[in-house]
Amino acid sequence: MKKEDKKRLTKELLKEWQRTHYQEYCDFSDMMHDRNGAGFDKVYAEAVMMVPKFEKALFLYLKNDRSEGIDDLETLLKNEGIISQLSLHFFAQLPDSYTPAMLCWLFFGRSFECMVEYGEERIRNPKLNFLLRRLARVNIK
């Protein structure tokens, strides 16, 4: 199967899931737009559960003030099988997994705008420590 065919099929499957799980999708979208950041915390926890090495790699990246790109983090996720993990969580529809709703939100929702708006708010918040403000910058990248 060609790469383009896989993308088309993936979008079709996500659209079907969104149509049949509309309330679950809307609840996830509301959670991601909540300004206390609960949605981002849950997505982060899900990523760490799928790829335990991600947490340590992310903190090392945040502490390195000369870090420019997130290529190393992306490579780690790919090498640790994030795509197969996401597929498993999507197709098995594991209980308490946000993966199907998250993928739909990333593909079809206002995900980019939401992440940038939330990140900018966190960067400007003087009450947050340096690491959290730096994490917001990474999130925007």
C-alpha positions in Angstrom: 0.0 0.0 0.0 1.4 3.4 -1.0 2.0 6.1 1.6 -0.7 8.3 0.2 -3.2 5.4 0.4 -2.3 4.8 4.0 -2.8 8.5 4.8 -6.2 8.5 3.1 -7.3 5.3 4.9 -6.1 6.7 8.3 -8.1 9.9 7.8 -11.2 7.9 6.8 -10.9 5.7 9.9 -10.4 8.7 12.1 -13.4 10.5 10.5 -15.5 7.4 11.2 -14.4 7.2 14.8 -15.2 10.9 15.3 -18.6 10.4 13.8 -19.4 7.4 16.0 -17.8 8.8 19.2 -18.8 12.4 18.8 -19.5 13.1 22.5 -16.1 11.6 23.5 -14.4 13.7 20.9 -16.1 16.9 22.1 -15.2 16.1 25.7 -11.6 15.7 24.7 -11.6 18.9 22.8 -13.1 20.7 25.8 -10.4 19.3 28.0 -7.7 20.5 25.6 -9.1 24.0 25.5 -9.4 24.2 29.3 -6.8 26.8 30.4 -5.7 24.9 33.5 -3.8 22.5 31.2 -5.4 19.3 32.3 -5.7 18.1 28.7 -2.0 18.6 28.0 -1.0 16.9 31.2 -3.1 13.8 30.3 -1.7 13.7 26.8 1.8 13.9 28.2 1.1 11.1 30.7 -0.2 9.0 27.8 3.0 9.6 25.8 5.2 8.7 28.8 3.1 5.6 29.4 3.6 4.5 25.7 7.3 5.5 25.6 8.8 5.6 29.1 12.2 7.0 27.8 10.4 10.1 26.5 10.1 11.7 30.0 13.8 11.7 30.7 14.7 12.8 27.1 12.3 15.7 27.3 13.6 16.9 30.7 17.2 16.7 29.3 16.1 18.7 26.3 14.4 21.3 28.4 17.5 21.7 30.6 19.8 22.2 27.7 19.3 25.9 26.9 21.1 25.6 23.6 18.6 23.1 22.2 17.2 24.3 19.0 15.1 21.6 17.3 13.1 18.7 18.5 14.5 16.2 16.0 16.1 14.1 18.7 12.8 13.8 20.6 11.0 12.9 17.4 13.6 10.3 16.5 13.3 8.8 20.0 9.5 8.5 19.6 9.9 6.9 16.2 12.6 4.5 17.3 10.6 3.4 20.4 7.6 2.6 18.2 5.2 5.4 18.9 3.3 4.8 15.7 2.6 1.1 16.5 1.6 2.2 20.1 -0.8 4.8 18.8 -2.2 2.2 16.3 -2.7 -0.3 19.1 -4.5 2.2 21.3 -6.6 3.4 18.4 -7.7 0.0 17.0 -8.0 -1.7 20.4 -9.8 1.3 21.8 -8.2 0.5 25.2 -10.2 1.8 28.2 -9.1 5.2 29.5 -7.0 5.8 26.4 -7.2 9.3 24.9 -5.5 8.2 21.7 -8.5 8.0 19.4 -9.9 11.4 20.5 -6.4 12.9 20.5 -5.6 11.7 16.9 -9.0 13.1 15.7 -8.3 16.4 17.4 -4.8 16.6 15.9 -6.1 15.9 12.4 -9.4 17.7 12.4 -9.6 20.1 15.3 -8.1 23.5 16.2 -5.1 21.7 17.7 -2.4 23.9 16.4 -4.1 27.1 17.4 -5.0 25.8 20.8 -1.5 24.6 21.6 0.0 28.0 20.5 -2.5 30.0 22.5 -2.0 27.9 25.6 1.8 27.9 25.2 1.9 31.7 24.8 -0.1 32.1 28.0 2.3 29.9 29.9 5.4 31.7 28.6 4.0 35.0 29.8 3.0 33.7 33.2 5.7 34.9 35.7 4.4 32.5 38.4 5.6 29.5 36.4 9.2 28.2 36.8 11.7 28.2 34.1 11.2 24.6 33.0 7.5 25.0 32.6 7.9 28.1 30.5 10.6 26.3 28.5 8.2 23.4 28.0 5.7 25.8 26.6 8.2 27.0 24.0 8.9 23.4 23.0 5.2 22.8 22.7 4.9 25.7 20.3 7.8 24.4 18.2 
